[in-house]
Amino acid sequence: MACKITHRSLRDQQIRFANREAAERYAEIMGGGVENWVFTTVPSVVAEYGWGPYPERAPRTRQLEAVG
């Protein structure tokens, strides 16, 4: 499940991650420690929209004609 983190002192700063483990790693290494962030579980974009919020960026598939 996706995870959004919000900085405790900079309320406008929010970052979204694919999972909580990635969010915790970012907070620990780049964000000054997990104690500075509020962690919120959010629905996955892929689960909500299939390929994300931009369907035009979805992978394109093409059918190959059989040569015979």
PDB file with one MODEL, atoms N, CA, C and O in Angstrom:
MODEL        1
ATOM      1  N   MET A   1       0.846  -1.170   0.000  1.00  0.00           N
ATOM      2  CA  MET A   1       0.000   0.000   0.000  1.00  0.00           C
ATOM      3  C   MET A   1       0.893   1.234   0.000  1.00  0.00           C
ATOM      4  O   MET A   1       1.933   1.262   0.658  1.00  0.00           O
ATOM      5  N   ALA A   2       0.482   2.235  -0.732  1.00  0.00           N
ATOM      6  CA  ALA A   2       1.249   3.475  -0.844  1.00  0.00           C
ATOM      7  C   ALA A   2       1.243   4.227   0.480  1.00  0.00           C
ATOM      8  O   ALA A   2       0.356   4.047   1.314  1.00  0.00           O
ATOM      9  N   CYS A   3       2.246   5.068   0.651  1.00  0.00           N
ATOM     10  CA  CYS A   3       2.399   5.820   1.895  1.00  0.00           C
ATOM     11  C   CYS A   3       2.751   7.262   1.561  1.00  0.00           C
ATOM     12  O   CYS A   3       3.591   7.526   0.701  1.00  0.00           O
ATOM     13  N   LYS A   4       2.099   8.187   2.249  1.00  0.00           N
ATOM     14  CA  LYS A   4       2.385   9.611   2.087  1.00  0.00           C
ATOM     15  C   LYS A   4       2.983  10.095   3.397  1.00  0.00           C
ATOM     16  O   LYS A   4       2.489   9.756   4.473  1.00  0.00           O
ATOM     17  N   ILE A   5       4.055  10.894   3.309  1.00  0.00           N
ATOM     18  CA  ILE A   5       4.635  11.455   4.524  1.00  0.00           C
ATOM     19  C   ILE A   5       4.516  12.975   4.470  1.00  0.00           C
ATOM     20  O   ILE A   5       4.657  13.591   3.414  1.00  0.00           O
ATOM     21  N   THR A   6       4.253  13.557   5.629  1.00  0.00           N
ATOM     22  CA  THR A   6       4.116  15.007   5.767  1.00  0.00           C
ATOM     23  C   THR A   6       5.089  15.460   6.842  1.00  0.00           C
ATOM     24  O   THR A   6       5.113  14.907   7.941  1.00  0.00           O
ATOM     25  N   HIS A   7       5.883  16.461   6.524  1.00  0.00           N
ATOM     26  CA  HIS A   7       6.862  16.959   7.490  1.00  0.00           C
ATOM     27  C   HIS A   7       6.130  17.652   8.638  1.00  0.00           C
ATOM     28  O   HIS A   7       5.197  18.422   8.409  1.00  0.00           O
ATOM     29  N   ARG A   8       6.553  17.379   9.868  1.00  0.00           N
ATOM     30  CA  ARG A   8       5.868  17.928  11.049  1.00  0.00           C
ATOM     31  C   ARG A   8       5.964  19.446  11.138  1.00  0.00           C
ATOM     32  O   ARG A   8       4.993  20.087  11.539  1.00  0.00           O
ATOM     33  N   SER A   9       7.085  20.037  10.783  1.00  0.00           N
ATOM     34  CA  SER A   9       7.215  21.486  10.910  1.00  0.00           C
ATOM     35  C   SER A   9       6.901  22.221   9.614  1.00  0.00           C
ATOM     36  O   SER A   9       6.513  23.388   9.649  1.00  0.00           O
ATOM     37  N   LEU A  10       7.057  21.571   8.491  1.00  0.00           N
ATOM     38  CA  LEU A  10       6.769  22.171   7.181  1.00  0.00           C
ATOM     39  C   LEU A  10       5.526  21.504   6.616  1.00  0.00           C
ATOM     40  O   LEU A  10       5.641  20.651   5.735  1.00  0.00           O
ATOM     41  N   ARG A  11       4.366  21.858   7.085  1.00  0.00           N
ATOM     42  CA  ARG A  11       3.116  21.161   6.742  1.00  0.00           C
ATOM     43  C   ARG A  11       2.848  21.091   5.236  1.00  0.00           C
ATOM     44  O   ARG A  11       2.117  20.210   4.785  1.00  0.00           O
ATOM     45  N   ASP A  12       3.408  21.973   4.483  1.00  0.00           N
ATOM     46  CA  ASP A  12       3.161  21.945   3.043  1.00  0.00           C
ATOM     47  C   ASP A  12       3.974  20.872   2.332  1.00  0.00           C
ATOM     48  O   ASP A  12       3.663  20.511   1.197  1.00  0.00           O
ATOM     49  N   GLN A  13       5.007  20.362   2.983  1.00  0.00           N
ATOM     50  CA  GLN A  13       5.867  19.382   2.323  1.00  0.00           C
ATOM     51  C   GLN A  13       5.306  17.980   2.524  1.00  0.00           C
ATOM     52  O   GLN A  13       5.317  17.440   3.630  1.00  0.00           O
ATOM     53  N   GLN A  14       4.817  17.401   1.429  1.00  0.00           N
ATOM     54  CA  GLN A  14       4.310  16.037   1.427  1.00  0.00           C
ATOM     55  C   GLN A  14       4.986  15.277   0.305  1.00  0.00           C
ATOM     56  O   GLN A  14       5.215  15.811  -0.780  1.00  0.00           O
ATOM     57  N   ILE A  15       5.301  14.025   0.582  1.00  0.00           N
ATOM     58  CA  ILE A  15       5.937  13.179  -0.423  1.00  0.00           C
ATOM     59  C   ILE A  15       5.222  11.838  -0.403  1.00  0.00           C
ATOM     60  O   ILE A  15       4.909  11.313   0.666  1.00  0.00           O
ATOM     61  N   ARG A  16       4.968  11.291  -1.565  1.00  0.00           N
ATOM     62  CA  ARG A  16       4.259  10.016  -1.683  1.00  0.00           C
ATOM     63  C   ARG A  16       5.236   8.941  -2.142  1.00  0.00           C
ATOM     64  O   ARG A  16       6.091   9.184  -2.994  1.00  0.00           O
ATOM     65  N   PHE A  17       5.099   7.755  -1.568  1.00  0.00           N
ATOM     66  CA  PHE A  17       5.964   6.625  -1.884  1.00  0.00           C
ATOM     67  C   PHE A  17       5.113   5.397  -2.194  1.00  0.00           C
ATOM     68  O   PHE A  17       3.946   5.323  -1.810  1.00  0.00           O
ATOM     69  N   ALA A  18       5.705   4.450  -2.883  1.00  0.00           N
ATOM     70  CA  ALA A  18       5.001   3.223  -3.241  1.00  0.00           C
ATOM     71  C   ALA A  18       4.676   2.370  -2.021  1.00  0.00           C
ATOM     72  O   ALA A  18       3.678   1.650  -2.010  1.00  0.00           O
ATOM     73  N   ASN A  19       5.521   2.451  -0.991  1.00  0.00           N
ATOM     74  CA  ASN A  19       5.270   1.664   0.218  1.00  0.00           C
ATOM     75  C   ASN A  19       5.888   2.361   1.425  1.00  0.00           C
ATOM     76  O   ASN A  19       6.674   3.298   1.288  1.00  0.00           O
ATOM     77  N   ARG A  20       5.516   1.882   2.607  1.00  0.00           N
ATOM     78  CA  ARG A  20       5.985   2.523   3.845  1.00  0.00           C
ATOM     79  C   ARG A  20       7.488   2.348   4.034  1.00  0.00           C
ATOM     80  O   ARG A  20       8.157   3.240   4.556  1.00  0.00           O
ATOM     81  N   GLU A  21       8.012   1.220   3.618  1.00  0.00           N
ATOM     82  CA  GLU A  21       9.449   0.983   3.767  1.00  0.00           C
ATOM     83  C   GLU A  21      10.259   2.042   3.027  1.00  0.00           C
ATOM     84  O   GLU A  21      11.246   2.552   3.557  1.00  0.00           O
ATOM     85  N   ALA A  22       9.850   2.372   1.813  1.00  0.00           N
ATOM     86  CA  ALA A  22      10.542   3.411   1.038  1.00  0.00           C
ATOM     87  C   ALA A  22      10.400   4.772   1.714  1.00  0.00           C
ATOM     88  O   ALA A  22      11.349   5.555   1.735  1.00  0.00           O
ATOM     89  N   ALA A  23       9.223   5.055   2.264  1.00  0.00           N
ATOM     90  CA  ALA A  23       8.995   6.332   2.952  1.00  0.00           C
ATOM     91  C   ALA A  23       9.880   6.446   4.190  1.00  0.00           C
ATOM     92  O   ALA A  23      10.472   7.496   4.442  1.00  0.00           O
ATOM     93  N   GLU A  24       9.968   5.364   4.959  1.00  0.00           N
ATOM     94  CA  GLU A  24      10.808   5.386   6.162  1.00  0.00           C
ATOM     95  C   GLU A  24      12.280   5.550   5.807  1.00  0.00           C
ATOM     96  O   GLU A  24      13.016   6.261   6.491  1.00  0.00           O
ATOM     97  N   ARG A  25      12.702   4.893   4.738  1.00  0.00           N
ATOM     98  CA  ARG A  25      14.100   5.011   4.314  1.00  0.00           C
ATOM     99  C   ARG A  25      14.415   6.452   3.912  1.00  0.00           C
ATOM    100  O   ARG A  25      15.452   6.991   4.297  1.00  0.00           O
ATOM    101  N   TYR A  26      13.530   7.070   3.147  1.00  0.00           N
ATOM    102  CA  TYR A  26      13.737   8.468   2.754  1.00  0.00           C
ATOM    103  C   TYR A  26      13.792   9.371   3.989  1.00  0.00           C
ATOM    104  O   TYR A  26      14.687  10.207   4.119  1.00  0.00           O
ATOM    105  N   ALA A  27      12.829   9.191   4.887  1.00  0.00           N
ATOM    106  CA  ALA A  27      12.767  10.038   6.086  1.00  0.00           C
ATOM    107  C   ALA A  27      14.028   9.893   6.920  1.00  0.00           C
ATOM    108  O   ALA A  27      14.522  10.878   7.469  1.00  0.00           O
ATOM    109  N   GLU A  28      14.549   8.697   7.022  1.00  0.00           N
ATOM    110  CA  GLU A  28      15.742   8.454   7.836  1.00  0.00           C
ATOM    111  C   GLU A  28      16.994   9.038   7.185  1.00  0.00           C
ATOM    112  O   GLU A  28      17.819   9.653   7.861  1.00  0.00           O
ATOM    113  N   ILE A  29      17.135   8.847   5.881  1.00  0.00           N
ATOM    114  CA  ILE A  29      18.366   9.264   5.202  1.00  0.00           C
ATOM    115  C   ILE A  29      18.337  10.743   4.803  1.00  0.00           C
ATOM    116  O   ILE A  29      19.302  11.468   5.044  1.00  0.00           O
ATOM    117  N   MET A  30      17.246  11.186   4.201  1.00  0.00           N
ATOM    118  CA  MET A  30      17.189  12.536   3.632  1.00  0.00           C
ATOM    119  C   MET A  30      16.367  13.518   4.458  1.00  0.00           C
ATOM    120  O   MET A  30      16.559  14.728   4.348  1.00  0.00           O
ATOM    121  N   GLY A  31      15.460  13.017   5.276  1.00  0.00           N
ATOM    122  CA  GLY A  31      14.499  13.897   5.933  1.00  0.00           C
ATOM    123  C   GLY A  31      14.744  14.187   7.391  1.00  0.00           C
ATOM    124  O   GLY A  31      13.864  14.740   8.050  1.00  0.00           O
ATOM    125  N   GLY A  32      15.900  13.840   7.928  1.00  0.00           N
ATOM    126  CA  GLY A  32      16.204  14.177   9.307  1.00  0.00           C
ATOM    127  C   GLY A  32      15.676  13.219  10.342  1.00  0.00           C
ATOM    128  O   GLY A  32      15.728  13.516  11.535  1.00  0.00           O
ATOM    129  N   GLY A  33      15.164  12.068   9.920  1.00  0.00           N
ATOM    130  CA  GLY A  33      14.670  11.057  10.853  1.00  0.00           C
ATOM    131  C   GLY A  33      13.165  10.896  10.790  1.00  0.00           C
ATOM    132  O   GLY A  33      12.438  11.840  10.481  1.00  0.00           O
ATOM    133  N   VAL A  34      12.705   9.682  11.087  1.00  0.00           N
ATOM    134  CA  VAL A  34      11.274   9.382  10.995  1.00  0.00           C
ATOM    135  C   VAL A  34      10.447  10.171  12.002  1.00  0.00           C
ATOM    136  O   VAL A  34       9.251  10.371  11.792  1.00  0.00           O
ATOM    137  N   GLU A  35      11.065  10.624  13.092  1.00  0.00           N
ATOM    138  CA  GLU A  35      10.322  11.382  14.106  1.00  0.00           C
ATOM    139  C   GLU A  35       9.876  12.755  13.601  1.00  0.00           C
ATOM    140  O   GLU A  35       9.038  13.400  14.232  1.00  0.00           O
ATOM    141  N   ASN A  36      10.422  13.205  12.477  1.00  0.00           N
ATOM    142  CA  ASN A  36      10.058  14.509  11.903  1.00  0.00           C
ATOM    143  C   ASN A  36       8.914  14.420  10.898  1.00  0.00           C
ATOM    144  O   ASN A  36       8.521  15.434  10.321  1.00  0.00           O
ATOM    145  N   TRP A  37       8.379  13.226  10.683  1.00  0.00           N
ATOM    146  CA  TRP A  37       7.378  13.016   9.641  1.00  0.00           C
ATOM    147  C   TRP A  37       6.137  12.323  10.196  1.00  0.00           C
ATOM    148  O   TRP A  37       6.217  11.548  11.149  1.00  0.00           O
ATOM    149  N   VAL A  38       4.996  12.611   9.588  1.00  0.00           N
ATOM    150  CA  VAL A  38       3.740  11.922   9.875  1.00  0.00           C
ATOM    151  C   VAL A  38       3.487  10.984   8.696  1.00  0.00           C
ATOM    152  O   VAL A  38       3.478  11.425   7.547  1.00  0.00           O
ATOM    153  N   PHE A  39       3.284   9.696   8.970  1.00  0.00           N
ATOM    154  CA  PHE A  39       3.082   8.688   7.936  1.00  0.00           C
ATOM    155  C   PHE A  39       1.591   8.401   7.782  1.00  0.00           C
ATOM    156  O   PHE A  39       0.891   8.174   8.769  1.00  0.00           O
ATOM    157  N   THR A  40       1.108   8.413   6.532  1.00  0.00           N
ATOM    158  CA  THR A  40      -0.289   8.156   6.238  1.00  0.00           C
ATOM    159  C   THR A  40      -0.385   7.124   5.124  1.00  0.00           C
ATOM    160  O   THR A  40       0.262   7.264   4.086  1.00  0.00           O
ATOM    161  N   THR A  41      -1.187   6.091   5.335  1.00  0.00           N
ATOM    162  CA  THR A  41      -1.408   5.093   4.292  1.00  0.00           C
ATOM    163  C   THR A  41      -2.455   5.634   3.327  1.00  0.00           C
ATOM    164  O   THR A  41      -3.503   6.126   3.744  1.00  0.00           O
ATOM    165  N   VAL A  42      -2.161   5.538   2.035  1.00  0.00           N
ATOM    166  CA  VAL A  42      -3.071   6.030   0.994  1.00  0.00           C
ATOM    167  C   VAL A  42      -3.273   4.938  -0.052  1.00  0.00           C
ATOM    168  O   VAL A  42      -2.424   4.059  -0.202  1.00  0.00           O
ATOM    169  N   PRO A  43      -4.383   4.986  -0.770  1.00  0.00           N
ATOM    170  CA  PRO A  43      -4.608   3.982  -1.811  1.00  0.00           C
ATOM    171  C   PRO A  43      -3.537   4.079  -2.894  1.00  0.00           C
ATOM    172  O   PRO A  43      -3.061   5.166  -3.219  1.00  0.00           O
ATOM    173  N   SER A  44      -3.176   2.949  -3.432  1.00  0.00           N
ATOM    174  CA  SER A  44      -2.184   2.912  -4.506  1.00  0.00           C
ATOM    175  C   SER A  44      -2.768   3.502  -5.777  1.00  0.00           C
ATOM    176  O   SER A  44      -3.917   3.220  -6.117  1.00  0.00           O
ATOM    177  N   VAL A  45      -2.004   4.308  -6.475  1.00  0.00           N
ATOM    178  CA  VAL A  45      -2.448   4.916  -7.732  1.00  0.00           C
ATOM    179  C   VAL A  45      -2.711   3.822  -8.761  1.00  0.00           C
ATOM    180  O   VAL A  45      -3.682   3.902  -9.513  1.00  0.00           O
ATOM    181  N   VAL A  46      -1.874   2.822  -8.800  1.00  0.00           N
ATOM    182  CA  VAL A  46      -2.049   1.736  -9.767  1.00  0.00           C
ATOM    183  C   VAL A  46      -3.338   0.986  -9.476  1.00  0.00           C
ATOM    184  O   VAL A  46      -4.060   0.629 -10.407  1.00  0.00           O
ATOM    185  N   ALA A  47      -3.645   0.737  -8.211  1.00  0.00           N
ATOM    186  CA  ALA A  47      -4.885   0.042  -7.860  1.00  0.00           C
ATOM    187  C   ALA A  47      -6.108   0.891  -8.210  1.00  0.00           C
ATOM    188  O   ALA A  47      -7.132   0.356  -8.636  1.00  0.00           O
ATOM    189  N   GLU A  48      -6.007   2.199  -8.035  1.00  0.00           N
ATOM    190  CA  GLU A  48      -7.123   3.091  -8.313  1.00  0.00           C
ATOM    191  C   GLU A  48      -7.391   3.263  -9.797  1.00  0.00           C
ATOM    192  O   GLU A  48      -8.537   3.197 -10.241  1.00  0.00           O
ATOM    193  N   TYR A  49      -6.330   3.485 -10.563  1.00  0.00           N
ATOM    194  CA  TYR A  49      -6.491   3.871 -11.963  1.00  0.00           C
ATOM    195  C   TYR A  49      -6.018   2.831 -12.970  1.00  0.00           C
ATOM    196  O   TYR A  49      -6.146   3.051 -14.174  1.00  0.00           O
ATOM    197  N   GLY A  50      -5.492   1.739 -12.528  1.00  0.00           N
ATOM    198  CA  GLY A  50      -4.987   0.743 -13.457  1.00  0.00           C
ATOM    199  C   GLY A  50      -3.537   1.014 -13.804  1.00  0.00           C
ATOM    200  O   GLY A  50      -2.646   0.297 -13.347  1.00  0.00           O
ATOM    201  N   TRP A  51      -3.287   2.044 -14.611  1.00  0.00           N
ATOM    202  CA  TRP A  51      -1.908   2.380 -14.997  1.00  0.00           C
ATOM    203  C   TRP A  51      -1.479   3.713 -14.434  1.00  0.00           C
ATOM    204  O   TRP A  51      -0.450   4.243 -14.854  1.00  0.00           O
ATOM    205  N   GLY A  52      -2.206   4.267 -13.520  1.00  0.00           N
ATOM    206  CA  GLY A  52      -1.849   5.556 -12.957  1.00  0.00           C
ATOM    207  C   GLY A  52      -2.802   6.639 -13.429  1.00  0.00           C
ATOM    208  O   GLY A  52      -3.713   6.363 -14.209  1.00  0.00           O
ATOM    209  N   PRO A  53      -2.610   7.858 -12.971  1.00  0.00           N
ATOM    210  CA  PRO A  53      -3.549   8.922 -13.300  1.00  0.00           C
ATOM    211  C   PRO A  53      -3.435   9.442 -14.728  1.00  0.00           C
ATOM    212  O   PRO A  53      -4.228  10.288 -15.141  1.00  0.00           O
ATOM    213  N   TYR A  54      -2.460   8.950 -15.485  1.00  0.00           N
ATOM    214  CA  TYR A  54      -2.251   9.433 -16.846  1.00  0.00           C
ATOM    215  C   TYR A  54      -2.394   8.280 -17.823  1.00  0.00           C
ATOM    216  O   TYR A  54      -1.396   7.674 -18.214  1.00  0.00           O
ATOM    217  N   PRO A  55      -3.631   7.965 -18.228  1.00  0.00           N
ATOM    218  CA  PRO A  55      -3.825   6.813 -19.115  1.00  0.00           C
ATOM    219  C   PRO A  55      -3.062   6.927 -20.426  1.00  0.00           C
ATOM    220  O   PRO A  55      -2.702   5.914 -21.028  1.00  0.00           O
ATOM    221  N   GLU A  56      -2.812   8.161 -20.873  1.00  0.00           N
ATOM    222  CA  GLU A  56      -2.067   8.315 -22.129  1.00  0.00           C
ATOM    223  C   GLU A  56      -0.615   7.857 -21.991  1.00  0.00           C
ATOM    224  O   GLU A  56       0.067   7.656 -22.996  1.00  0.00           O
ATOM    225  N   ARG A  57      -0.137   7.692 -20.759  1.00  0.00           N
ATOM    226  CA  ARG A  57       1.225   7.218 -20.532  1.00  0.00           C
ATOM    227  C   ARG A  57       1.279   5.713 -20.279  1.00  0.00           C
ATOM    228  O   ARG A  57       2.349   5.162 -20.023  1.00  0.00           O
ATOM    229  N   ALA A  58       0.137   5.060 -20.350  1.00  0.00           N
ATOM    230  CA  ALA A  58       0.105   3.616 -20.128  1.00  0.00           C
ATOM    231  C   ALA A  58       0.922   2.918 -21.203  1.00  0.00           C
ATOM    232  O   ALA A  58       0.983   3.395 -22.337  1.00  0.00           O
ATOM    233  N   PRO A  59       1.548   1.805 -20.869  1.00  0.00           N
ATOM    234  CA  PRO A  59       2.338   1.087 -21.873  1.00  0.00           C
ATOM    235  C   PRO A  59       1.465   0.685 -23.060  1.00  0.00           C
ATOM    236  O   PRO A  59       0.353   0.185 -22.893  1.00  0.00           O
ATOM    237  N   ARG A  60       1.971   0.905 -24.204  1.00  0.00           N
ATOM    238  CA  ARG A  60       1.221   0.546 -25.405  1.00  0.00           C
ATOM    239  C   ARG A  60       1.615  -0.865 -25.839  1.00  0.00           C
ATOM    240  O   ARG A  60       2.785  -1.248 -25.801  1.00  0.00           O
ATOM    241  N   THR A  61       0.617  -1.610 -26.245  1.00  0.00           N
ATOM    242  CA  THR A  61       0.888  -2.951 -26.771  1.00  0.00           C
ATOM    243  C   THR A  61       0.469  -2.964 -28.230  1.00  0.00           C
ATOM    244  O   THR A  61      -0.446  -2.255 -28.646  1.00  0.00           O
ATOM    245  N   ARG A  62       1.137  -3.758 -28.960  1.00  0.00           N
ATOM    246  CA  ARG A  62       0.743  -3.836 -30.369  1.00  0.00           C
ATOM    247  C   ARG A  62       0.655  -5.288 -30.755  1.00  0.00           C
ATOM    248  O   ARG A  62       1.446  -6.120 -30.310  1.00  0.00           O
ATOM    249  N   GLN A  63      -0.310  -5.577 -31.581  1.00  0.00           N
ATOM    250  CA  GLN A  63      -0.511  -6.952 -32.019  1.00  0.00           C
ATOM    251  C   GLN A  63       0.303  -7.181 -33.279  1.00  0.00           C
ATOM    252  O   GLN A  63       0.249  -6.403 -34.231  1.00  0.00           O
ATOM    253  N   LEU A  64       1.045  -8.251 -33.258  1.00  0.00           N
ATOM    254  CA  LEU A  64       1.839  -8.607 -34.428  1.00  0.00           C
ATOM    255  C   LEU A  64       1.037  -9.565 -35.293  1.00  0.00           C
ATOM    256  O   LEU A  64       0.397 -10.491 -34.795  1.00  0.00           O
ATOM    257  N   GLU A  65       1.085  -9.323 -36.597  1.00  0.00           N
ATOM    258  CA  GLU A  65       0.375 -10.199 -37.513  1.00  0.00           C
ATOM    259  C   GLU A  65       1.177 -11.474 -37.705  1.00  0.00           C
ATOM    260  O   GLU A  65       2.403 -11.453 -37.804  1.00  0.00           O
ATOM    261  N   ALA A  66       0.471 -12.555 -37.754  1.00  0.00           N
ATOM    262  CA  ALA A  66       1.122 -13.851 -37.962  1.00  0.00           C
ATOM    263  C   ALA A  66       1.617 -13.931 -39.404  1.00  0.00           C
ATOM    264  O   ALA A  66       0.891 -13.631 -40.351  1.00  0.00           O
ATOM    265  N   VAL A  67       2.860 -14.339 -39.536  1.00  0.00           N
ATOM    266  CA  VAL A  67       3.443 -14.509 -40.868  1.00  0.00           C
ATOM    267  C   VAL A  67       3.314 -15.985 -41.220  1.00  0.00           C
ATOM    268  O   VAL A  67       3.784 -16.850 -40.480  1.00  0.00           O
ATOM    269  N   GLY A  68       2.700 -16.257 -42.311  1.00  0.00           N
ATOM    270  CA  GLY A  68       2.515 -17.675 -42.556  1.00  0.00           C
ATOM    271  C   GLY A  68       2.301 -18.036 -43.897  1.00  0.00           C
ATOM    272  O   GLY A  68       2.135 -19.217 -44.200  1.00  0.00           O
TER     273      GLY A  68
ENDMDL
END
